[in-house]
Amino acid sequence: MSSLKQQSLNQQIRQLFKAACVAELEALKPGNVHIFADGHGMTIHDFIKSADAVAKVIALPDLTLGQRILQSVEATQKTVACNTNLGIILLCAPLVHAALMPNQHHLSDRLKYVLSQTTIDDAAQAFIAIALAKPAGLGSASQYDVNQPASCTLLQAMQAASNRDKVAAQYHSNFDAIFNLGLPILQSQKGAKNAAWLTTQVYLTFLAAFPDSHIVRKHGEKIAADIQQQANQHLTMFNISNNPKLYQGKLLAWDNALKQKQINPGTSADLTVATLFVDSVNQLLKENDG
């Protein structure tokens, strides 16, 4: 790939990352920050500023995966005084890394290679990034604690955490939830709903599929399971509604109830951003291959 074409690809990936972050904010996501309502001491502007800051560094050339993660978190920390996007960065950095690879394989195949090649240094820099972001509910771990020097690859660290964290589980499963749960909804429903409602559907699908890791860390497994059950009920009603707009009031009421209890399905929102990003990157790679 010529240097000019590579530079263009970096710029396009950067733009797609920011677009995915903004698109997720434009959708009604009960319990999470979105265009209809702020929450949890954060505003939509915090997330927009964070997306802009990260977009400037996440697709820079010649970075290791660990550098991509750490520099993105550092950029966020310089911009806003809260953790707006650690999960998004951890999910999207390897996707960016895969998208920038100079080969013709599908994104999922590239991603599998990227994850298999992670190093101890990648883990060390990711550990620094996670400690810097201070995600809610982060405690200590018996194995590969982020507060201790890394002694494993980033993939090994994520595999060890995969049973308690859905972001980590994506590294372990080659992003199974994104490619095989979120992405098929986008691909099958395009044209049936506008983009924002389609994003809401993806978010509710993740929230209904498994207990949200962020809720589990902050509130425990029982509350997370309760929210998962509620999400299933809302998703069913949302899907059978002829016009999603008619169900908006119910979703906003649930949104308000969740925020009053300080319940934030942050992991489901992170997975939603990654799904939107994968969808747009796939389209870009298809166009470039053509």
C-alpha positions in Angstrom: 0.0 0.0 0.0 1.4 3.4 -1.0 2.1 5.9 1.8 -0.5 8.2 0.4 -3.2 5.5 0.3 -2.2 4.4 3.9 -2.5 8.0 5.1 -6.0 8.2 3.5 -7.0 5.0 5.2 -5.8 6.2 8.6 -7.9 9.4 8.1 -10.9 7.4 7.1 -10.7 5.0 10.1 -10.3 8.0 12.4 -13.5 9.6 10.9 -15.4 6.3 11.2 -14.4 5.9 14.8 -15.7 9.4 15.7 -18.9 8.8 13.7 -19.6 5.6 15.5 -19.3 7.3 18.9 -21.6 10.2 17.8 -24.1 7.8 16.3 -24.4 5.9 19.5 -25.0 9.1 21.4 -27.9 10.0 19.1 -29.8 6.8 20.0 -32.0 6.5 23.1 -30.2 4.0 25.3 -32.0 3.6 28.6 -29.7 4.1 31.6 -26.9 5.4 29.5 -26.0 9.0 28.4 -27.6 9.9 25.1 -29.1 12.9 23.2 -32.3 12.7 25.2 -30.8 12.8 28.6 -27.5 13.2 30.4 -26.7 11.1 33.5 -24.3 9.7 36.1 -22.5 13.0 36.4 -21.7 13.0 32.7 -23.1 15.0 29.8 -23.4 14.2 26.1 -20.8 16.9 25.5 -18.2 15.0 27.7 -18.7 12.0 25.3 -18.4 14.1 22.1 -15.3 15.8 23.4 -13.8 12.4 24.3 -14.7 11.0 20.9 -13.0 13.9 19.2 -9.8 13.6 21.4 -9.5 9.8 20.9 -10.1 10.1 17.1 -7.0 12.2 16.8 -4.7 9.4 18.1 -6.4 6.0 17.9 -5.7 5.5 14.2 -2.2 7.0 14.1 0.3 4.9 12.1 3.1 2.8 13.6 1.6 2.3 17.0 1.6 -1.0 18.9 -1.8 -2.1 20.2 -0.8 -1.1 23.7 0.2 2.3 22.6 -3.1 2.8 20.8 -5.0 2.0 24.0 -2.8 4.1 26.3 -2.6 7.1 24.1 -6.4 7.1 23.6 -7.0 6.9 27.3 -4.5 9.7 28.0 -6.2 11.9 25.3 -9.5 11.3 27.1 -8.1 12.2 30.5 -6.7 15.4 29.2 -10.1 16.4 27.8 -12.7 15.4 30.4 -12.5 14.7 34.1 -14.3 11.3 34.0 -14.1 7.9 32.4 -16.3 8.2 29.3 -14.8 5.6 27.0 -12.4 3.0 28.4 -14.6 0.2 27.2 -15.0 1.8 23.8 -11.2 2.2 23.5 -10.4 -1.4 24.6 -12.9 -2.7 22.0 -12.1 -0.3 19.1 -8.3 -0.2 19.4 -7.7 -3.8 18.2 -10.4 -3.2 15.5 -8.5 -0.1 14.3 -5.2 -2.1 14.4 -6.9 -4.8 12.3 -8.4 -2.4 9.8 -5.0 -0.8 9.2 -3.4 -4.1 8.3 -2.2 -4.1 4.6 -4.0 -7.3 3.5 -7.2 -8.3 1.9 -8.6 -10.6 4.6 -11.9 -10.0 6.2 -11.9 -7.8 9.3 -12.7 -10.7 11.6 -9.7 -12.7 10.3 -7.4 -9.7 10.6 -8.7 -9.2 14.2 -8.0 -12.8 15.1 -4.4 -12.3 14.0 -4.0 -9.0 15.9 -5.3 -10.6 19.1 -3.1 -13.6 18.7 0.0 -11.4 18.4 -0.5 -9.3 21.6 2.5 -8.9 23.8 3.4 -8.4 27.4 4.2 -4.8 26.6 0.7 -4.4 25.2 -0.7 -5.7 28.5 1.6 -3.4 30.5 0.3 -0.3 28.6 -3.3 -1.4 28.7 -2.9 -2.0 32.5 -1.6 1.6 32.9 -4.5 2.9 30.8 -7.1 1.0 32.8 -5.7 2.2 36.1 -5.6 5.8 34.7 -9.3 5.6 33.6 -10.4 4.2 37.0 -13.5 2.4 35.8 -16.3 2.1 38.3 -16.1 -1.0 40.4 -12.6 -1.9 39.5 -11.1 -3.9 42.3 -8.1 -6.2 42.6 -7.8 -9.5 40.7 -6.2 -12.7 41.9 -4.5 -13.1 38.5 -3.1 -10.4 36.2 -4.1 -7.5 38.4 -3.9 -4.2 36.5 -2.4 -2.6 39.5 0.6 -4.9 39.3 3.3 -5.2 36.6 2.2 -7.2 33.6 3.4 -10.8 33.4 1.3 -12.0 30.5 0.2 -10.9 27.0 -2.9 -8.7 26.6 -4.9 -11.6 25.2 -4.0 -13.7 28.2 -5.1 -11.0 30.6 -8.4 -10.6 28.8 -8.9 -14.3 28.8 -8.4 -14.4 32.5 -11.0 -11.7 33.0 -13.5 -12.9 30.4 -15.8 -14.6 32.8 -16.5 -11.4 34.7 -16.2 -8.7 32.0 -17.9 -8.7 28.6 -15.3 -6.4 27.0 -12.6 -8.8 28.0 -14.7 -11.7 26.8 -14.6 -10.2 23.3 -10.8 -10.6 23.1 -11.3 -14.2 24.2 -14.0 -14.9 21.6 -12.7 -12.8 18.6 -15.5 -10.3 19.3 -18.2 -12.8 19.0 -21.0 -10.6 20.5 -20.2 -7.9 18.0 -19.9 -10.0 14.8 -22.6 -12.5 15.6 -25.1 -10.6 17.7 -24.9 -6.9 17.1 -23.8 -6.8 13.5 -26.5 -9.1 12.0 -29.2 -6.7 13.4 -27.6 -3.8 11.6 -27.3 -5.7 8.4 -30.8 -7.2 8.4 -32.7 -4.2 9.6 -31.1 -1.4 7.5 -33.9 0.5 5.9 -36.6 -0.9 8.2 -35.7 1.6 10.9 -33.8 4.9 10.9 -30.2 4.7 12.1 -30.9 6.0 15.7 -33.7 3.4 16.3 -31.6 0.7 14.9 -28.8 1.6 17.3 -31.4 1.5 20.1 -32.3 -2.0 19.0 -28.7 -3.2 19.0 -28.2 -1.7 22.5 -31.3 -3.4 23.9 -30.3 -6.7 22.3 -26.9 -6.6 24.1 -28.6 -5.6 27.4 -31.1 -8.4 27.0 -28.5 -11.0 26.0 -26.4 -11.1 29.2 -26.0 -9.3 32.5 -24.2 -6.0 31.8 -20.7 -6.1 33.3 -20.7 -2.5 34.4 -23.9 -3.1 36.4 -22.5 -6.3 37.9 -19.4 -4.5 39.1 -21.3 -1.6 40.7 -24.5 -3.2 41.8 -24.0 -7.0 41.9 -25.3 -9.9 39.9 -28.9 -9.9 41.1 -29.6 -6.3 40.0 -27.8 -6.9 36.7 -30.0 -10.0 36.1 -33.1 -8.0 36.9 -32.1 -5.3 34.4 -31.4 -8.0 31.8 -34.9 -9.3 32.3 -36.4 -5.8 32.0 -34.4 -5.3 28.8 -35.8 -8.5 27.4 -39.4 -7.2 28.0 -38.6 -3.8 26.5 -36.8 -5.3 23.5 -39.8 -7.6 22.7 -42.2 -4.6 22.9 -39.9 -2.4 20.9 -39.5 -5.0 18.1 -43.2 -5.6 17.7 -44.0 -1.9 17.6 -44.9 -0.7 14.1 -43.4 2.7 14.9 -40.5 2.8 17.4 -41.4 6.4 18.1 -44.6 5.2 19.8 -42.5 3.2 22.3 -40.2 6.2 23.0 -42.2 7.3 26.1 -41.8 3.8 27.7 -38.0 3.8 27.1 -37.6 7.3 28.4 -39.5 6.4 31.6 -37.2 3.3 32.0 -34.2 5.5 31.3 -35.2 7.9 34.1 -35.9 5.0 36.5 -32.4 3.5 35.9 -30.7 6.8 36.3 -32.4 7.6 39.6 -31.0 4.3 40.9 -27.5 5.2 39.3 -27.7 2.1 37.1 -25.7 2.5 33.9 -25.5 -0.3 31.4 -22.1 1.0 30.2 -20.8 -2.3 28.7 -23.9 -2.7 26.5 -23.2 0.9 25.2 -19.6 0.1 24.6 -20.5 -3.0 22.6 -23.0 -0.9 20.6 -20.3 1.6 19.6 -18.0 -1.2 18.5 -20.8 -2.8 16.4 -21.4 0.5 14.6 -17.7 0.9 14.0 -17.3 -2.6 12.6 -20.2 -2.1 10.3 -18.7 1.1 8.9 -15.2 -0.3 8.6 -16.5 -3.4 6.8 -18.1 -1.1 4.3 -14.9 0.9 3.9 -12.8 -2.1 3.4 -15.2 -3.5 0.8 -15.1 -0.2 -1.1 -11.3 -0.1 -1.0 -11.0 -3.7 -2.1 -13.4 -3.0 -5.0 
